[in-house]
């Protein structure tokens, strides 16, 4: 008889784990606290499916190229299901700025830079239906996990199953050889292990933003607006914005506001304010115009965004055996980068490989976390560094008298006038940068290449005047102008910070 696997949570992380482990012949049971999806359309799933265990269910989602490639190469039937459901593939060529399009010559590697976008409810609905059709996989829902069943073994806690509860059978024990905790950021598994003496450490860093999303649908007979010079996603320093095409003529807009921007945060949840901000940003104004689309639902907010990395190995030994956290319960990331689903899927497939390599519980734990660290930590560390820089920039933007020092000016110029201008003006650099962003290669590999770095330095040395054609147009109003248009005080947040200090 094969190993019994228990997966806590039927979100993207739990489904990715079932997807990876299903073909190995193990018996897989998935427990989820929420009701199953409606047996109807993607639209009804978006409107009706209640997923209290997934707080970001109705925020913008995309499968980065790494995850798209994983599904394309390993699960072609699932990819067909996703496309048949209306999910949208966006290829590398579609993201090329207009001024570079005449230089584009396709290469085979460009296929690996395709992303998949859709409403989260549609992605999860299609994945769940596909997983449910596979043999040896069983869903129990709605079922709550109330605790872990553990025993001491050679200095580590050995997890033997869970205590579950549902309305039909009440509270019961479910035993398994392997427990995968894909319960998300609100999972209590780590807390339960700590209560039993597991020394689980973690590092955490603020994302520094609050997330706001609204969904729209193109009006009948209206085609999606063509991409112009104004980008569909950019950083205006006091607001980051992104346009996400989705399934079935839907799309969403996400506005990420620094935590320090209290004036904007207080009113952006009002639909009229959210739409007013979008109308001032050229890269998305055409999409949200009344003649192009109609809003579908309210503005969804998401705060308390923290990046977190947990350590399940101490002094070279696992703190828990047969227990594998996956997704936000192990590594939580800033959703702005869109890497959460990819992190979860990559971890799930690492787990599959490790379980096939050895049956020794301690060796499995050590190998799993070592491989996750080697594969994902570079992206996590780069993200945290960028978030810390963005937090400083957002705070400085509140001060009308702030003037950056020489070092800050040089770094800022190298990034914007060197790196970003080089990426926008050179097709090869753009490819290399995108391979890092989409987790196909190490995130810093492109810039560590001596030839690429020399190109960046050369373009930086040319200066703004000679590179003028490769700067984006004005992204939108400056902070003071935008707040004034919204009837807000441009100085209130700075005064508040001064008082608090």
C-alpha positions, 0 to 999 in steps of 0.5 A: 500500500502506498503512502497516505498524504494529508493536505491541509487546504485546497487553495493554489498551494494545496492543489499544486501539491495534489497535482505534483503528488497525484501521479506518484500513486500515493493516496491523497486526502485534501481537507479544506475549511470552505465549501466546494465551488459552485458546479456552474460557470466561472462567472458564478464562481466569482460572484458566489464562491465564499472562500474565507480561508483565502483573503486575497481570493478576489484580488488580481492574480497571474501565473508567472512564466515559471508556473505557466511553463511548469503546467504547459510542460507537465500538465497539458490537459490542465493547460487546455482546461484553463484556456478553454475556461477563458484564461489569457496567455500573454506572450513576451512579444505582447509586453514589448514597448511600442518603440521596440516592436519593429526590432523584435525577432522571435527566438524559441526561448520567448515561449518560456516567457508567457504568463497566464492571467485570470480571476483567481476564482477561475484559476482555482475552479479549473485546477480543482476540477482537474485535480478531482478527476485524478485517481487516488485524490479525495476532497473533504470539505468543509472540514476544519483542522483543529490540531496536529497529532504528534509524537516525539521521535529522536529529538524531533516532533513526528507528525502523524495526522490531524484532528479534524472537525466537520458538521457531519461526523464531528471531531475525529482523528485522521492519520497519515504518513505525510502531512502537507500544510497548505493552509495559507498565512492563517494556518495554525500548524506552525503555532501548534508545533511551537506549543509542543516545543518545536524551535521554529524561527522566522524572519519577517519584513514589511511589504510597506503597501496596502493593496486595493483591487477592482474588477471590470468587464469589457462592454459588449462589442468593445475590444480591449484597448491597444497598448500604447506608450503608457505602461499598464503597470508602473510605480508612481512612487506614491501609488503602484498600479497594475492592469491584469487581463482576465478570463471571459472579457474581464480584467482587474486593476490593482492599486498598491498604496504605501502604508504612509499614504493615509489620506489616499488609503482612507478614501480609495475603498470608495468606488468613485475614488478608485475610478477617479484615480484610474481615470488620471493614469494614462496606462489604465484610463482607457480600460476603466472609461465608461464607454469601454467597461463596467465595474463588477463589484466593490473595491477589495482591500488587503492590508497587514502585508508582511514577507516572511520566511520560516526555518524548519531546520535547526542545527542541521536537524528537522524540528518536525518530521513528516510535516511539510509547510507549503505556500504562505505558511512557509514563505509569505511574499509581497503580492505585488510581485505575483510570486506566491502561486509560483513559490507554492507550485515550485515547492510542491514539485520539490516535495514530490522529487524529495519524497521519491528520492528517499523514505527516511523522514529526517533526510526528506525534511532536510532535503526539502528545505535545502532545495526550497532555500536554494531555489526560492531564497534569491527571489525572496531576498531581492524582493525584501531589498526592493521593498525596503527601498520603496518604503524609504522612497514613499516616506521621503515623498511625503516631505516637500523639502526632502532632497536626496543625498549624493549616494541616493541620487547616484543609485537612483540614476543608475536604476532609472537612467541606466538599468531601466532605460537599458531594458527599455531600449535593448531587446536582449537586455529585456529578455534577460531581465524578464527571465529573472523576474519570471523565475526562469533564471536567478533574479540577478543573473542578467546584471551579473553578466559582464556583457550586459552590465557593460551595456547598462553602463554605456547606456547610462553614460549616454545621458538622458538627452540621447536616451530620451526616446526610451523613457516612458511618458508621464505616468500620471499626476504627481502626488500633490496634484493627484491628492488635490484632484481628489480633494485631499490634503497633500501635507496632512500625512507629513504633518502626522508623521512629524507629530508622531516622531 
